[in-house]
Amino acid sequence: MAELDPPVLKAEDPGGRTFTGAAAANRVLRELGGFWRGLGSLYLAPPVAWLEDRYYARIARRRAWW
């Protein structure tokens, strides 16, 4: 049996751009506003985005295990 790709979190902004994985989670946080907007905006910093993308990929690979 072929291994399937893990399910991916997806979000679309009002302009029609699609985001996946950690970028989608952070886009949703920015849309919520308030404290969440600040937390989601951290993703815009390249070192934070790199770390979040790697961590999201690790979690996604092990999602079925949990």
Legacy VTK file of the C-alpha trace (Angstrom):
# vtk DataFile Version 3.0
C-alpha trace
ASCII
DATASET POLYDATA
POINTS 66 float
0.000 0.000 0.000
1.417 3.395 -0.998
1.960 5.908 1.782
-0.364 8.873 1.471
0.661 12.474 1.982
-0.454 13.776 5.375
-3.520 16.015 5.398
-2.620 19.666 5.116
-4.221 22.633 6.839
-5.409 25.079 4.162
-6.735 28.638 4.344
-7.744 31.164 1.712
-7.716 34.931 2.196
-10.381 37.290 0.813
-8.088 38.044 -2.149
-8.085 34.385 -3.178
-4.524 33.505 -2.103
-4.207 29.998 -0.664
-1.995 29.191 2.320
-1.025 25.728 3.573
0.488 24.288 6.731
1.970 26.712 9.252
1.330 29.642 6.907
-2.399 28.811 6.932
-2.529 28.607 10.734
-0.811 31.967 11.052
-3.040 33.566 8.417
-6.096 32.506 10.423
-4.557 33.963 13.587
-3.953 37.299 11.832
-7.584 37.374 10.674
-8.825 36.830 14.248
-7.288 40.138 15.310
-6.241 41.386 18.732
-3.624 39.317 20.540
-3.925 36.607 17.864
-2.989 39.060 15.094
0.294 39.791 16.889
1.003 36.113 17.423
0.255 35.268 13.768
2.391 38.179 12.581
5.505 36.579 14.090
5.377 34.185 11.137
6.327 37.083 8.859
9.857 37.037 10.332
11.955 34.612 8.228
13.602 32.751 11.150
10.224 32.201 12.814
8.613 31.055 9.559
11.446 28.595 8.931
11.111 27.085 12.407
7.314 26.912 12.262
7.350 25.264 8.815
9.789 22.588 10.028
7.827 21.947 13.203
4.500 21.794 11.322
5.977 19.247 8.890
7.166 17.121 11.813
3.742 17.209 13.471
1.973 16.486 10.163
4.118 13.387 9.565
3.218 12.024 12.998
-0.415 13.161 13.073
-1.843 9.654 12.654
0.306 8.365 15.517
-1.335 10.777 17.978
LINES 1 67
66 0 1 2 3 4 5 6 7 8 9 10 11 12 13 14 15 16 17 18 19 20 21 22 23 24 25 26 27 28 29 30 31 32 33 34 35 36 37 38 39 40 41 42 43 44 45 46 47 48 49 50 51 52 53 54 55 56 57 58 59 60 61 62 63 64 65
